[in-house]
């Protein structure tokens, strides 16, 4: 596996369902439900939606957790709870949660709030910790998956997103390789 490249396991962008960044919250909710149904019925291998801009360029991805973040726009104003608690500052997170009124009234007027939200209002472009090159080795990906806890990494070639490397695909390949190793050691 040390010699495997991202390119060997990634899924090209045409292997994912897509949604426009102009779509509203309810369209996104519906599209995610359809993607989930197709995934569970094995009609599709992917349930992540890729977000396209008006030129058809992939600018991000959409998952159910992203929809929740879209409802509570104050999340974009705070740092991650994980970063704070990792360094023993969980009391700061609790204070920020209160100061920014995170989920103060999460279901009050939820439908009213959702109708005015478009995907472009909350989808984020891939961060450096969520981006890899197609020719990177998988060891770099292990580090990014473990440290940043993403479900997928954006695969770039030059400045364009050409695919995604999902954690589930990496886990499946790692499991396969480990089982083969265990089998070989038992036979020896």
C-alpha positions in Angstrom: 0.0 0.0 0.0 3.0 2.3 0.5 3.3 2.6 -3.3 -0.4 3.3 -3.9 -1.3 6.7 -5.1 -4.5 8.6 -4.5 -5.3 8.1 -8.2 -5.5 4.4 -7.6 -8.4 4.7 -5.1 -10.1 8.0 -5.9 -13.5 8.3 -7.5 -13.7 10.8 -10.3 -16.2 13.6 -10.0 -18.5 12.0 -12.7 -19.1 9.2 -10.2 -20.9 11.4 -7.8 -24.4 13.0 -7.9 -24.2 16.8 -8.2 -26.2 19.8 -7.2 -26.0 23.5 -8.1 -24.8 26.0 -5.6 -27.9 28.0 -6.5 -30.2 25.2 -5.1 -32.1 26.1 -2.0 -32.1 24.2 1.3 -35.2 22.1 0.5 -33.7 21.1 -2.9 -30.5 20.1 -1.1 -32.4 18.1 1.5 -34.4 16.3 -1.2 -31.3 15.6 -3.3 -29.5 14.2 -0.2 -32.4 11.9 0.6 -32.5 10.6 -3.0 -28.7 10.0 -3.0 -29.1 8.1 0.3 -31.9 6.0 -1.0 -29.9 5.1 -4.2 -26.9 4.3 -2.0 -28.8 2.0 0.3 -30.4 0.2 -2.6 -27.0 -0.2 -4.2 -28.1 1.8 -7.2 -25.2 4.2 -6.5 -21.9 3.9 -4.8 -21.9 7.4 -3.5 -24.1 9.5 -1.2 -22.1 12.6 -1.1 -23.3 15.4 -3.4 -20.7 17.5 -5.2 -21.6 21.2 -5.5 -21.2 22.9 -8.8 -21.1 26.6 -9.5 -22.8 28.2 -12.5 -19.9 27.3 -14.8 -20.2 23.6 -13.8 -17.0 23.7 -11.8 -16.9 21.6 -8.6 -16.5 24.0 -5.6 -17.3 21.7 -2.7 -19.4 18.9 -1.3 -22.6 18.5 0.6 -23.5 16.0 3.2 -26.2 15.9 5.9 -23.9 17.5 8.5 -23.4 20.4 6.1 -27.1 21.0 6.0 -27.2 21.3 9.8 -24.3 23.8 9.6 -26.3 25.7 7.0 -29.2 26.2 9.4 -26.9 27.6 12.1 -24.9 30.2 10.3 -23.0 31.2 13.4 -20.8 28.2 13.1 -18.8 30.0 10.4 -17.9 32.5 13.1 -16.2 30.1 15.6 -13.3 27.7 15.6 -13.9 24.0 15.9 -14.7 22.5 19.3 -12.2 19.7 18.6 -9.3 22.2 18.3 -10.2 23.8 21.6 -10.8 20.6 23.5 -7.7 19.0 22.1 -5.6 21.7 23.9 -7.7 21.5 27.1 -9.8 24.6 26.4 -13.2 22.9 26.4 -14.5 25.6 28.8 -13.9 28.1 26.0 -16.1 26.1 23.6 -18.9 26.0 26.1 -18.6 29.8 26.5 -18.5 30.3 22.7 -21.6 28.1 22.3 -23.4 30.4 24.7 -21.9 33.7 23.3 -22.8 32.9 19.7 -26.2 31.4 20.6 -25.4 28.2 18.8 -28.6 26.2 18.5 -30.4 28.5 20.9 -33.7 28.0 19.1 -32.8 25.3 16.6 -36.3 24.4 15.5 -38.1 27.7 16.0 -39.2 28.9 12.6 -37.0 26.2 11.0 -39.0 26.0 7.8 -39.1 29.8 7.5 -35.3 30.0 8.0 -34.6 27.2 5.6 -36.6 28.6 2.7 -34.2 31.6 2.5 -31.0 29.6 2.5 -29.1 28.6 -0.6 -26.2 26.1 -0.7 -23.8 28.8 -1.8 -24.5 30.6 1.5 -22.8 27.8 3.5 -20.9 25.4 1.3 -17.1 25.8 1.9 -14.4 25.4 -0.6 -11.9 22.6 0.3 -9.4 23.5 3.0 -5.7 22.7 2.7 -6.3 19.9 5.2 -9.0 18.4 3.0 -7.1 18.6 -0.3 -4.6 16.2 -1.9 -3.1 15.7 -5.3 -3.9 12.8 -7.5 -0.2 11.6 -7.4 0.2 11.9 -3.6 0.8 8.6 -1.8 -1.8 7.2 0.5 0.3 7.8 3.6 -0.4 11.5 3.3 -4.1 10.7 3.1 -4.0 8.6 6.3 -2.6 11.6 8.2 -5.2 14.0 6.8 -8.1 11.6 7.5 -7.0 10.9 11.1 -6.0 14.5 12.0 -8.9 16.3 10.4 -11.6 13.7 10.6 -13.0 14.3 7.1 -15.2 11.7 5.4 -13.6 12.5 2.0 -10.6 14.4 0.6 -10.8 16.5 -2.5 -8.4 15.3 -5.2 -6.8 18.0 -7.3 -4.9 18.0 -10.6 -3.4 21.4 -11.1 -6.1 23.7 -9.7 -9.1 21.6 -10.5 -11.0 19.1 -8.4 -11.0 15.9 -10.4 -12.4 13.5 -7.8 -12.7 12.5 -4.2 -11.0 10.0 -2.0 -13.5 8.7 0.5 -12.5 7.4 3.9 -14.7 4.4 3.4 -12.8 3.4 0.2 -9.4 3.8 2.0 -10.7 1.8 5.0 -11.9 -1.0 2.7 -8.6 -1.2 0.9 -6.7 -1.1 4.2 -8.8 -3.9 5.6 -8.2 -6.0 2.5 -4.5 -5.5 2.7 -4.4 -6.3 6.5 -6.4 -9.5 6.0 -4.0 -10.6 3.3 -1.1 -9.9 5.7 -2.7 -11.9 8.5 -3.4 -14.7 6.1 0.2 -14.8 4.9 1.6 -14.8 8.5 -0.7 -17.7 9.5 0.5 -19.7 6.5 4.2 -19.2 7.4 
